[in-house]
């Protein structure tokens, strides 16, 4: 309202001598809250990508965590990481989990092997501070928790596909299913919605899923391909250029599913850890040659 008008509170004073200061303070507080909210949103996106914040609360001695349309709760969850430890087991099913541990260690699913290794590691090196345990994760713990988090991301943003769960449980399909799960969760974190294709439809070739960018509406066919090596590569031999990638046939299999919309192919070369720029590695030229050849086939001008 105008500064010299009578104040709306009915005091009989002019607005500038009555409620103006309080209103200005309220507006400044609102602007500050909006700015804080935007800052927090940007920080969250920088760390976690375009996924919603964790929806949780503590009530009556229980921690409640919402995942999509599901609600989970336990009294022994102090942190979100505690929830992730159990979420993987819950998703796979208690009966299946128990059955895996009746097998010899070499026949167990990698998820169960990771669980055993990380619990042994926790008993040796964890530090207790109050109600919390502090521990720098080892490889098994990192693998276990990142898998659990990818499952959480999928279920929190769309209905978790039963087929991916079935394949994760099977030892012979685990590696490929884990990579597809990683690719789908990565696309969601990058701001895409993910729609899985009907695996039972044999009338036409189709990719793993269609990713639609929320901001632009552009749709992509997405393929996830993983190179599975029977023997572990020697780290020094690989980075010295003495080992080949051998991904031509894998990439060709992805391109055979090309349709009219743009296509993104994620390719895991199943190689030792990489340090430095990938494009300066001895094997990078092989990868560039293969992708260039693949992208020029059948009128596909640009694949990557």
N, C-alpha and C positions, 0 to 999 in steps of 0.2 A: 504494500500500500504506500501512498505518498507520504513523505516525511512530515509534512505540515498538516496532514489530515488528523482528525481525532482518532485516537488509538482504538482499535477494535475491542480492547478489553473492557471498555466502558468507564474508564477512570476519569474521563473528561479532559485528559491531557493530550497534547499533540503526540503523535506516534514517535517522533524523534526524541521526545523527552520521557518516553514511557517504555514500550516493549521493543524498540528498535535494537538496542544493544543485545538483549536476550536472543532476538531473532538472528542477528548477525553471528552471535556465538554458536547458535544451533546450526546455522548454514555452514560455518567454518568446520564444526565438528563432523557434519555430514560429509563434506568434501574430504576431510582427513580419513574418515572411515572408508569412503569409496577408493581413495588412493591406496590405502593399506590393503584393501581387498584385491585391487588390481595387482599390487606388488606381490602379494602372497600367491595369487593365481599364476603370475609369470614365473615365480620361483618354483612352484609345483610343476609347471610345464617344463621348465628347464631340467628338472631332475627326473620326473616320471613320464614326461610326454603328455599327450592329450587324453589322459584318462581321468576319471573323476576322483576326487580325494577319497581316502579310505573312510567309509561310513561306519563309525563304531561309537560305543558308549559303555560306561561302567555303571551297573545298577544291581543293587542287592547282592553284592559279592560276586557278580558274574560280569564277564566282558562279552558284549554283544557286537558282532560284526556282520554287516549286510553285504552280501555278494550277489549282485543282480537282484532277483526276486526272492532269494533265499536268506534266511537269518540263522547264524550259527552262534553258539554261546558255550562258554566253559568258565569254571571258577579259577582254573590254574593258568589261564592266559593273562600274562601281565603286559605283553607287547604284541604288535602285529606279527613279529617274527615267530612268537610262540604259536600263533594261529597257523602260520604257514607250515610249521613242522607237522601239525595235525591235519591240515587241509588236504595235503597230498594223500595221506592214508585214508581219509574220509572219502575222497573222490574215487580212489581205486577200490574201496570196499574192504571192510575188516576181514571178511572170509578169504578174499584173494590174498591179502597182505599176510595173513597167518599161514596160508598154504605155501607161499613162496619161501618162508623161513623154515619149512620142513625139508626143503631141497638142499643139496650140497651147495657150497658157496659158488662153484663154477657154473651151476645151473640157475642161479637166482637172477632175477631181473636187476638191471643196473640201479634202479631206484632203491631196492632193498640193500644192495651192496653199499650204496652211498650212505644209507641210514645207519648201517652197522659201523662204517668207518667214522662217520661224524660223531656218533655217540661215544665211541672209544676215544676219539680225539678230545671231545668235550670233557670226559672224565679225567683226562690227563692234564689239560691245560686251562680249563675254565677258571675264572676268578669270580668269587661271589662277593657282591657288594649290596647289602640289604636284601631286597627281594629279587634283584636282577643278577644275571650271569653275564659277564663280559668275556668275549672271545673273538680273536681274529680268525675268520673262517679259513679252513684249508680247502683243497680242491673239491673233496667230496661234499662238504657242507655247501660250498658255493654252487655246485652242480644241482644238489638237491633243492636248495632254496630258490634258485632261478627257475627251475622247472615248476615248483609249486607256485611261484609268482606269475609265471606265464599262464598257468591254468586259472589262477585267480582273475587275471586280466580278461581272459576270454569269457569266463562265467559272469564277470561283473558287467560286461558290455554286450553280451549276447548269450543265447542258450548254448551251453557247452556241448559240442558235438559228440555223440556217443561213439561214433566210429573212431575218433582219435583216441579215446580212452581205451577202446578195445585193442587198438594197435599198440598203444604204449604198454599194455600188459603182456604182449607177446614178445618174447625175447628176440625172435628173428625180425620183427617189424619195429622194434623200439627205436633204433637209431633214426630211421626215416621219419617216423611219427614225431619224435622229439624235435627234429628240425622243422617240420611243417608247423608244429605248435609255436616254435620260436618265431617263424616268419609271420604267422597270423597275429601273434601278440605284438610284434614289432610294427606291423602295419596299423594296428589299433593305436599304439602309442604315438605313431606319426600323424594321427588325425584322420584315419580312414575308418569307415564302417566295413565290415567283412561279411560277405554272404557266401557260404559254402555251396559248392555245386552238388548235384544229386549223383552220388557215386554209383547208384544202381542203374542210372540211365546209360545204356550202351548204344543208343541211337547215334551219338556223335561224340567226338573227342572234346573234352573240356578240361580246364585247369583246376588246380586245387580250390581256388575261390576267386570271387570278384571283389575288388577293393574300390570303394567309392570315397573320394576325397570330400570331407565335409564342407570345406571352405569353397571349393570350386565346382563340386558336383561331377568332376571328371572320373570316369570309371576305367579300371585297369584289370585285365586278366593277370592273375598271379600264379606262378609256378615255383615250387620249392624242390630243388634237386640236390642230392647229397652223394658225394663220391665215397663209397665204402671200400676201404683197403683191407685186404686180408692180413697183411703184415704191417707193422709199424714202420714208418719211414725214419731213417736216421736223420737227425736234425741237421748235422753238418753237410751230409750228402745232398739233402733237399735244397738247402739254401746256397749250395755251391753249384747248383744246376745239374747235378748228377741223376736226379730223379725227374720223371715227367708227370704232368698233371693227369693226362689221359681222361679228359672230360668231354671230348668231342661228341661221343655217342650220347652221353647224358644230356648235353645241351641240345643235340638234335631231337631227342625225345621231347624236350620241352617245346621246341619250335613247331613240332608237328601238331601241337594243340593250338597254334595261332589262329585267331579269329579276326574279326574286323576291328575290334577295339584295341587300344594300346596294350602292350604286354610287358610285365616286369618278371624277370627270372632271378630268383635268389639261388646262388650256387655255392655249396659248401665243398671246398676242394679236399677236405679231410687231411690237412697237412699239419706239421708241427707249428708251435707258436711263432708268430711273426713279429719281428722288431723292425721299426723303421718304415719307410715308404714302400708299399707293395709294388709300385710300378718301377722300382729300381732293382727288384729281385731278379735273379737269373731266369726264373721260370715265367716272369710276367709277359715276355714276348710270346711265349707259347699260348698263354691265355688270351692275349690280344688278337693273335692270328686266328684262333678258334672262334672267338666271338665275332670277329669281322667276317669270316667266312659264313658263319651261321646267320648273321644279320643280313647278308646279301642274298640268301636263298629265297626263292619263291616270292620275290618282290618285297621282301621285308628290308626296308632301307636302314632302319635304326632300331637296335634291340636294347642297347644299354645307354 
